[in-house]
């Protein structure tokens, strides 16, 4: 497990800002990367404006999120539907 960015570094997500970092297993971090690539393409290849929401979900006081929800919408439509990524 390592610290993962909720908003990726390539989107100017601050790696020093604790609100942007959560403990992630490698499998969850990998899945998030595939969705980030879709958003990146919409921004840089298509030059679209993107609304991007990443939300961690926790059980009680557990500091490790059990899932991350990702949603992204651009000016031309949904890029990433409201998907859940398990963080085993």
Phi, psi and omega per residue, in radians:
X1 nan 2.516 3.092
X2 -2.485 3.044 3.130
X3 -1.395 2.228 -3.135
X4 -2.041 2.547 3.086
X5 -1.364 2.347 2.973
X6 -1.285 -0.847 2.997
X7 -1.806 2.061 -3.017
X8 -1.038 2.658 3.098
X9 -0.952 -0.694 -3.110
X10 -1.185 -0.215 3.033
X11 -1.817 0.338 -3.106
X12 1.196 0.464 3.016
X13 -1.238 2.153 -3.034
X14 -1.312 2.083 3.122
X15 -1.349 -0.109 3.093
X16 -1.783 -0.233 -3.117
X17 -1.471 1.952 -3.049
X18 -1.059 -0.502 3.111
X19 -1.179 -0.291 -3.128
X20 -1.714 -0.019 -3.068
X21 -2.064 2.368 3.054
X22 -2.440 2.677 3.055
X23 -1.198 2.203 3.139
X24 -2.264 2.432 2.970
X25 -1.291 2.733 -3.086
X26 -1.006 -0.673 -3.107
X27 -1.129 -0.705 3.119
X28 -1.204 -0.726 3.128
X29 -1.092 -0.702 3.123
X30 -1.108 -0.792 3.135
X31 -1.112 -0.703 3.108
X32 -1.066 -0.660 3.131
X33 -1.064 -0.627 -3.140
X34 -1.197 -0.627 3.096
X35 -1.301 -0.622 3.082
X36 -1.068 -0.619 3.132
X37 -1.110 -0.678 3.101
X38 -1.113 -0.730 3.120
X39 -1.162 -0.763 3.120
X40 -0.999 -0.760 3.130
X41 -1.092 -0.723 3.128
X42 -1.115 -0.680 -3.110
X43 -1.286 -0.915 -2.960
X44 -1.604 -0.578 3.131
X45 -1.501 -0.763 -3.081
X46 -1.664 -0.175 3.140
X47 0.998 0.721 -3.138
X48 -1.666 2.722 2.979
X49 -1.465 2.336 -3.056
X50 -2.188 2.346 2.971
X51 -1.750 2.084 -2.976
X52 -2.209 2.140 -3.110
X53 -2.186 2.203 3.091
X54 -2.226 2.118 -3.047
X55 -2.237 2.115 3.054
X56 -1.474 2.551 3.091
X57 -2.089 2.320 -3.069
X58 -2.124 2.672 2.969
X59 -1.673 1.969 3.086
X60 0.946 -2.209 -3.102
X61 -1.662 0.122 3.134
X62 -1.092 2.164 -3.111
X63 -1.337 -0.108 -3.137
X64 -1.780 2.096 3.137
X65 -1.194 2.485 3.105
X66 -1.520 -0.313 3.034
X67 -2.745 2.806 3.070
X68 -2.209 2.274 3.069
X69 -1.795 2.389 -3.121
X70 -2.227 2.352 3.073
X71 -2.489 2.359 3.081
X72 -2.486 2.337 3.124
X73 -2.332 2.393 3.103
X74 -1.944 -3.127 3.117
X75 -1.125 -0.345 3.135
X76 -1.799 0.018 3.091
X77 2.408 -3.007 -3.099
X78 -1.274 2.270 3.078
X79 -1.688 -0.859 3.109
X80 -2.194 2.036 3.102
X81 -1.161 3.019 -3.126
X82 -1.216 1.471 -3.062
X83 -1.752 2.689 3.069
X84 -1.941 2.328 3.080
X85 -1.953 2.066 3.109
X86 -1.245 2.464 3.059
X87 -2.081 1.456 -2.937
X88 -0.837 nan nan
